[in-house]
């Protein structure tokens, strides 16, 4: 087809911009969905969270139900975005405390290690405040 003819046909076609039905982001003409990937992810997460709230399930059941990888469900658990109800430590396999290795329900640290880490942060803040509050110039300087 002639380049000039193709350009004329494109110009005659009304330009309708495809946008996400929820957030109004501009989408590619060839994009197959009505929602952008960010809105689709938000909807998926909300559906997963609601499913976990209403059912006593394990992460592999959630992954099967929503056709997503288990790693994605575990990532949401580590981020602290979702938590299983009931005896969640038995429900979740492979999510362990970063510091002591104990099975955990959500996040990256068990409650005791999380408390210890918070104490370390506070202690380091106090130490740095004390270091900055009093300084003597030339204290370590050797006098002749």
N, C-alpha and C positions, 0 to 999 in steps of 0.2 A: 504494500500500500504506500502510496505517495505520502511523504512527510507533511506536505502542505495540506492535503486532504484530511489527514488524521488530526492535525491541529485545528482545522475548521470544525470537525465533528466534536472535538473536545470543547471548543469554545461555545458551540451551540447547546451542549449539555448543561443544565443548570448545576452550579456548584453547591452541593449540600455537604456541609461539614459534618462528619460523624463524631458524636460526643458521647461520653459516659452518661448514662441516664441518672446516675446518682450525684457525681461531683462535677460534671460538665467539662472534664478534661477532654482535649481533642484526641481522637483516636484515628488510626490509619484506616483508610477506606477498606482495606483488606482484612482488618481485624475482625475475627468471627463473633465476638461477644458484644453484648450491650453494655456491660460494665467494664471499666478499666481493671488492670491486674491488681491495683492497690485496693479497690473496692471489693473485688472478688475475694482477695485474701482476708479482708476484714469480715466479710460475710461468712467465709469458711470458718474463721476463728470463732466467731460468735456462735455458729451452729455447733462446732465441736464443744465449746464451753458449755452450752446449754445441754447437749447430749450427755456430757459427763455429769452435770448437776442432776439430771433426771434418771441416770442409770448407774448401776454399780458395775463398772467396766474396767478392763485393763487397756494399756496403751495399744496393744496389737489389735484389740477389738475396735478401738476408735480408728486406727489406721485402715482397717478393712472396711469399716462402715463408710468412711469418707474418701476411700481410695487415695490415701496420702501415705508417704513413707513414715515409718515409726520414728525415724530420726527427727522429723518435723515436729511430731507430738512431744518428743523428749526435749527438743529445743524450747518449746513453749513452757514446759515444766521447769527447765533450768532458768529461764528468764523470769520465772515466778508469775507467769501470765495465767496458767491454769494449775489447779490442784485437784486431786481425786478426793472424793468424800470417803468417809469411813476409815478403815484401816488401810490408808493409802500406801504405806511403806510396803505392804504385801502386794499391792496392785501394780506397782511400778517396778519393772526390772531394768537394771542397768543405769539407774540414776542414783549416784552415790555422792557423799560429801567429798568435796575437793581436798579437804584437809585430813580427815580421819578415815574416810572410806565407808562410813556407815550408810546404809540405804536411807534415802530422804524422800519426802513427799513432793517438794518443789524447791526451786532455787539451786544454788551451787554448794551450800553449806548447811550442815545440820544446825539445829538451834543452839547447841552448846558451842560449837566452833564459830558460829555467827556472832555469838556474844563475845567470845574471846577476840575475834577479829575487830569488833567494835571497840573493845577495851584497848587493843593495840593502837588503833587509830587515834583514840582520845589521848592515850599516853604519848604518842608521837607528837600530837598537836601541842600538848602541854610542854613537852620537852623543847620543841622548836620555839614556843613562845618564851620560855625561860632563857633559851640561848640568845634570842634576839633582844630581850628586855635589858640585859646588862652586858655591856662590852667595855673592856678597858683597852685603850690603844697602847700598844707597846708593852703589854704585860709580859710577853715572852721574850722581849728584846733584852739582850745582854748589854749591861752598861759597861763602858770602858773605864 
